[in-house]
Amino acid sequence: MNNKIKTETRQERREKKLQKKKERMSKHGKGFIETYRNAIFKRLRIKEDGKK
């Protein structure tokens, strides 16, 4: 066997996992913001049409 294999501590594995999670969240957030923005504009358009 290879004795040079570095064993990771539980904390190191946890930090890597959290880092990956943060990276995924940022990508998800962009799509969510766009959807949210479109919903707000849609509501504003409906209100404007009702006032005319």
N, C-alpha and C positions, 0 to 999 in steps of 0.2 A: 504494500500500500504506500501511497504518497503521504509522507509525514508533514509536508509543507502546506497542507490544506489549512486555511485559516478558519477557525470556527467563530461564527458570529454570535454575539451575545443577544439576548432577547431584546434589549434596548436598541441595538443597531438594526435588527430586523424590523422593529416597530417604527423607527425613524424612516427607514426606506419605504415602508408601507404608507406612512403618512405623507411622504413626499410625493409618491405616485398618486395618491388620492387628491392632493392639492393640484397637481398638474391636470388631472381629469376634470376637476371642478371648474377650472378656468375655461376650458373648452366648452363645457356644458353651459356655463354662465352666459356666453356670448349669444347662443341661440335662444336662451330663456329671455334675455333682455330684449332681443328683437321681437319675440312673440308678445311680450308684455307691452312694448312700445306700440306695436300694431293694434293691439286691443284698445289702448287708450285713444289712438287716433280714430279708430272705428267709432268709439263712443262719442267723440267730439263731432265727427261728421254727422252722426245720427241726430245729435242735439241741434246742430246748425240747420239741418233739413227740416226739423220740426218747427223751428222759429220762423222760417220763411213763409 
